[in-house]
Each structure stands twice: as structure tokens, then as C-alpha cells.
Amino acid sequence: YTLADVPTGTRTVTFNAAGYEPTQSSTSVAEDSTSTLNVSMTPTPTGSGSGTLKGVVKNSSGARLKDVLVQVVDGPSATTSKNGRYTIQVIAEGQQFVIASHHDYSDSSPIAVTITADSTTTLNITLNP
């Protein structure tokens, strides 16, 4: 990875990846130089179970959105119904990241959610134009 135009000074970078615990690390950035920051990420502990994710996707005005793709990163997905609802089943337990996308809206940033085996987790999402 490369980050450009980072202001000088001490900077903290947060790293997120599906299947790993988020981690932060700091580095000093000097004028007209390159800084290197190496990190080690810890895999998210997961059991052998799976759970369900459900919710509603709305726009910033509160209107429910149909035909939104709700995707678990490196996992299953679902498309919202006409009332904006979605359900995704058989998601590995542990921390997962979810992205929602629709052709008329900006994709959501990855959203961290914890899935518990044999349970349903609710995640409501808002998309902006």
C-alpha cells in the first residue's frame, strides 16, 4: 500500500482486513521523504458456527432502498427487497466486514460487524448519493 500527500508529523494508521483483528500503528512523516510502516495483523478467532445478518438499507433522507447489494467481504451476499430489507444467512461467526452498493449511490465504507453463532445480528445501513 502507498499513501500520498500525508501531512508531516506523527500519524496513526488503522488497518482493517476481512478475517483479521483491526490494528493501529503510528509513524513519523517528514517533509519530502518516504516513511515505511510495517504491521502484523492477528487473525480473528472464529469458531465453527455461523449466524445471520439482517437489516434495512435507507438513503440519507430515510427512504428505503430496493436492489441494494449487501455483501459480506469474502462471504455471502443478498439484495434488498422493495421495502429495503435484506437477510444474509450462513455467515462465519466472528468479526466480518460488510459493504452495501447501489448504482445510484456511493458504496458504503466497509462496516465491521460481529456475527455470533446461531444468532441473528441486525445491521441497518444508510447510503449517500
Rosetta blueprint (number, residue, H / E / L):
1 Y L
2 T L
3 L L
4 A L
5 D L
6 V L
7 P L
8 T L
9 G E
10 T E
11 R E
12 T E
13 V E
14 T E
15 F E
16 N L
17 A L
18 A L
19 G L
20 Y E
21 E L
22 P L
23 T E
24 Q E
25 S E
26 S E
27 T E
28 S E
29 V E
30 A L
31 E L
32 D L
33 S L
34 T L
35 S L
36 T L
37 L L
38 N L
39 V L
40 S L
41 M L
42 T L
43 P E
44 T L
45 P L
46 T L
47 G L
48 S L
49 G L
50 S E
51 G E
52 T E
53 L E
54 K E
55 G E
56 V E
57 V E
58 K E
59 N E
60 S L
61 S L
62 G L
63 A L
64 R E
65 L L
66 K L
67 D L
68 V L
69 L E
70 V E
71 Q E
72 V E
73 V L
74 D L
75 G L
76 P L
77 S E
78 A E
79 T E
80 T L
81 S L
82 K L
83 N L
84 G L
85 R E
86 Y E
87 T E
88 I E
89 Q E
90 V E
91 I E
92 A E
93 E L
94 G E
95 Q E
96 Q E
97 F E
98 V E
99 I E
100 A E
101 S E
102 H L
103 H L
104 D L
105 Y L
106 S L
107 D L
108 S L
109 S L
110 P L
111 I E
112 A E
113 V E
114 T E
115 I E
116 T L
117 A L
118 D L
119 S L
120 T E
121 T E
122 T E
123 L L
124 N L
125 I E
126 T E
127 L E
128 N L
129 P L
